[in-house]
Amino acid sequence: MRYLCMFLIVAASTGLAALSSYTDTPAFTLDTVDPVVELIAPIGGEEWYIGDTNDILWTASDNNLSPDPMTLWYSMNGGMDYLMLEEAWPNLGSYPWAMPDYQSYSARVRIRMMDAFGNSTAKSSLSNFSITYVPPAAPQNVNVNITNVIDALIAWDPVTQTIYGTPITPDGYIVLYNETPYEDDQFYYFLGRTFTTSYTHHDVAEFRSQMYYRVKAYKYYTREELALLDSLAKSTGKRLLWKDVLDIIHGGGVK
């Protein structure tokens, strides 16, 4: 033990030192900022049709993008579950989406951008949109005649095409009404449905000085939805706006 101590003292006194070298790393950036992302479409309320291809649209930016930073999902149940649409897609601002082949009145889309440092931002549709079959065209030449002094007979031409001009036979017609002519269906009240090209609004002329009607051809409603329509048409003392009827038959309830 004595000799070891003497060696250490001698080595220190002779000025010996360890040799070393170093290299500087290149300058680098540490990015902790999340990308900026905005979903433009679909944001909610759109009506998209089976068989079509619609663009999912967005704007997104980041200082350190990877080559394919976008991931896209879709949901058919209001966002409770999402299905993968595209796992790696370039930031082109759009994605051409071929519609699923089944209906949903509560579809949503979710997108996410991830940069080269792993920072990410996700955005989803603000509310539900619809994916449905291509609807029949609107009935033409709707006219109204007062019969028996008080009844209004609404009649129209039969519909034979979809909104795209392809042949179709509607399952029936839905009649809406209001005292004022509106552009939007949501401000009309639901009157009833029929398989024919006419419908009688009983006793309306006895209590109303004017009335406006809108007729819609329908197809692809389920039996349950049609049963709800019939029950709502038969309900007495309660007027329902068409938008509320749609909420009921599609499971959303009256808002």
C-alpha positions in Angstrom: 0.0 0.0 0.0 2.9 2.3 0.7 4.4 1.9 -2.8 1.1 2.6 -4.6 0.8 5.9 -2.8 4.3 6.9 -3.7 3.7 6.2 -7.5 0.7 8.4 -7.6 2.5 11.2 -6.0 5.4 10.9 -8.4 3.2 10.8 -11.5 1.4 14.0 -10.4 4.6 15.8 -9.8 6.0 15.1 -13.2 3.2 17.0 -15.0 1.7 14.1 -17.0 -1.7 14.8 -18.5 -4.4 12.7 -20.4 -4.7 13.4 -24.1 -8.2 14.3 -25.5 -10.0 15.6 -28.6 -13.5 16.9 -29.5 -15.8 17.5 -32.5 -18.7 20.0 -32.5 -22.1 18.7 -33.8 -23.8 20.6 -36.7 -26.4 23.2 -35.7 -29.9 21.7 -35.3 -33.4 22.8 -34.6 -35.5 21.4 -31.8 -39.2 21.7 -32.9 -41.9 21.5 -30.2 -44.6 23.4 -32.1 -47.7 21.6 -33.3 -48.7 22.0 -37.0 -51.5 24.4 -37.9 -54.5 22.4 -39.4 -58.0 23.4 -40.5 -60.6 21.0 -41.9 -62.6 22.8 -44.6 -64.9 20.0 -45.9 -66.8 18.1 -44.8 -67.4 20.1 -41.7 -71.1 18.9 -41.2 -74.4 19.3 -42.9 -73.2 18.1 -46.3 -75.3 15.6 -48.4 -72.9 13.3 -50.2 -74.1 10.4 -52.4 -73.1 6.7 -52.7 -71.2 6.2 -56.0 -69.7 9.7 -56.0 -66.2 10.7 -55.2 -66.0 13.8 -53.0 -62.9 15.8 -51.9 -61.9 16.0 -48.3 -60.4 19.5 -48.1 -58.0 21.1 -45.6 -55.3 23.7 -45.0 -52.2 22.7 -43.0 -48.7 24.1 -42.4 -45.6 23.4 -40.4 -41.9 24.4 -40.6 -40.6 20.8 -40.5 -42.9 18.6 -42.6 -42.3 15.0 -43.4 -43.0 13.8 -47.0 -46.4 12.3 -46.3 -47.7 13.9 -43.0 -51.4 13.4 -43.3 -53.6 10.6 -41.9 -57.3 10.5 -42.6 -60.2 8.6 -41.0 -64.0 8.5 -41.4 -66.8 7.6 -39.1 -70.3 6.4 -39.9 -71.7 6.7 -36.3 -71.1 10.3 -35.3 -67.4 9.9 -34.3 -67.8 7.1 -31.8 -65.6 4.9 -34.1 -63.3 5.9 -36.9 -62.1 3.7 -39.8 -58.7 4.3 -41.5 -59.0 6.0 -44.8 -55.3 6.8 -45.6 -52.3 6.4 -43.3 -49.7 8.5 -45.2 -50.9 11.1 -47.6 -49.0 14.3 -48.8 -50.1 17.7 -47.7 -52.0 18.5 -51.0 -54.9 20.1 -49.3 -57.3 17.5 -50.7 -58.1 13.8 -50.8 -60.5 12.2 -53.3 -62.7 10.0 -51.3 -64.9 7.4 -53.0 -68.1 7.2 -50.9 -68.8 4.0 -48.8 -71.5 1.8 -50.3 -73.9 2.1 -47.3 -75.9 4.9 -45.9 -75.2 7.1 -42.8 -76.8 10.2 -41.6 -74.1 10.7 -38.9 -70.9 10.5 -40.9 -67.8 12.4 -39.9 -64.2 12.8 -41.1 -61.0 13.2 -39.0 -57.6 14.3 -40.3 -54.2 14.6 -38.6 -50.9 16.1 -39.6 -47.6 14.9 -38.0 -44.3 16.8 -38.6 -40.8 15.4 -38.7 -40.4 15.9 -34.9 -43.5 13.9 -34.0 -45.7 17.0 -33.2 -49.2 16.5 -34.5 -52.6 18.3 -34.8 -55.9 16.6 -35.5 -59.2 18.1 -36.6 -62.7 16.5 -37.1 -66.0 17.5 -38.7 -67.8 19.8 -36.4 -71.1 17.9 -36.9 -72.6 15.0 -38.8 -73.0 14.9 -42.6 -75.0 12.4 -44.7 -73.9 9.7 -47.1 -77.0 8.5 -48.9 -78.2 7.1 -52.2 -78.7 9.5 -55.1 -82.2 11.0 -54.5 -85.0 11.3 -57.0 -85.5 14.6 -58.8 -87.9 17.2 -57.4 -91.5 16.8 -58.6 -92.6 19.3 -61.3 -95.8 21.2 -62.0 -97.1 21.2 -58.4 -100.5 22.8 -58.4 -103.3 23.2 -55.8 -107.1 23.2 -56.3 -109.7 24.0 -53.6 -112.3 21.2 -53.5 -115.5 21.1 -51.4 -114.8 24.8 -50.5 -112.4 23.9 -47.7 -110.1 21.0 -48.9 -106.9 21.6 -50.9 -106.0 19.0 -53.5 -102.2 19.1 -54.2 -101.2 17.4 -57.5 -97.9 17.0 -59.4 -96.2 15.2 -62.3 -94.7 11.8 -61.5 -90.9 11.7 -61.0 -88.9 9.3 -63.3 -85.3 10.4 -62.8 -82.7 11.0 -60.1 -81.1 14.4 -59.6 -78.4 13.2 -62.0 -80.9 12.5 -64.7 -80.7 8.7 -64.5 -83.9 6.6 -64.5 -85.6 6.0 -61.1 -89.0 5.1 -59.7 -89.6 6.8 -56.3 -91.1 4.8 -53.5 -93.5 7.7 -52.8 -93.9 11.4 -52.1 -93.7 13.6 -49.0 -95.8 16.7 -48.8 -94.7 19.8 -46.8 -96.6 23.0 -46.1 -96.3 26.5 -44.6 -98.2 29.8 -44.8 -95.1 31.5 -46.3 -93.0 30.4 -49.3 -89.4 29.6 -48.1 -86.4 28.5 -50.0 -85.2 26.0 -47.4 -87.0 22.8 -46.6 -86.3 23.2 -42.9 -88.9 26.0 -42.5 -91.7 23.8 -43.9 -94.0 21.6 -41.8 -94.5 17.9 -42.5 -98.0 17.1 -43.8 -97.9 13.5 -44.9 -96.8 11.0 -47.5 -98.4 9.2 -50.4 -97.7 6.6 -53.1 -99.7 8.6 -55.7 -99.2 12.0 -57.3 -101.8 13.8 -55.3 -102.6 14.6 -51.7 -105.5 16.2 -49.9 -105.0 18.8 -47.2 -108.3 18.6 -45.4 -110.1 21.7 -44.1 -107.2 24.0 -44.7 -109.2 26.7 -46.6 -111.5 27.0 -43.7 -108.8 28.2 -41.4 -106.0 29.6 -43.6 -106.2 32.4 -46.2 -103.1 31.2 -48.0 -100.9 28.1 -48.0 -97.7 27.0 -49.8 -96.8 23.4 -50.5 -93.6 21.6 -51.3 -93.5 18.0 -52.6 -90.4 15.7 -52.3 -90.0 12.3 -54.0 -88.4 9.7 -51.7 -86.6 6.4 -52.0 -84.5 4.1 -49.8 -86.3 4.8 -46.5 -86.4 1.8 -44.2 -89.7 0.3 -43.0 -89.0 1.7 -39.5 -88.4 5.1 -40.9 -91.6 5.0 -42.9 -93.6 3.8 -39.9 -92.3 6.8 -38.0 -93.3 9.1 -40.8 -96.8 7.7 -40.8 -97.2 8.0 -37.0 -96.0 11.6 -37.1 -98.4 12.5 -39.9 -101.3 11.1 -37.8 -100.3 12.9 -34.6 -102.9 15.6 -33.8 -102.4 19.1 -32.4 -98.6 19.1 -33.1 -96.9 20.6 -36.1 -93.4 19.4 -36.8 -90.9 21.2 -38.9 -89.4 18.9 -41.6 -85.9 19.3 -40.1 -87.2 17.9 -36.8 -88.9 15.0 -38.5 -85.6 14.1 -40.1 -83.9 14.2 -36.7 -86.5 11.8 -35.4 -86.5 9.3 -38.2 -82.7 9.3 -38.4 -82.3 8.8 -34.6 -81.3 12.3 -33.6 -84.5 13.3 -31.8 -86.1 16.8 -31.8 -83.6 19.5 -31.1 
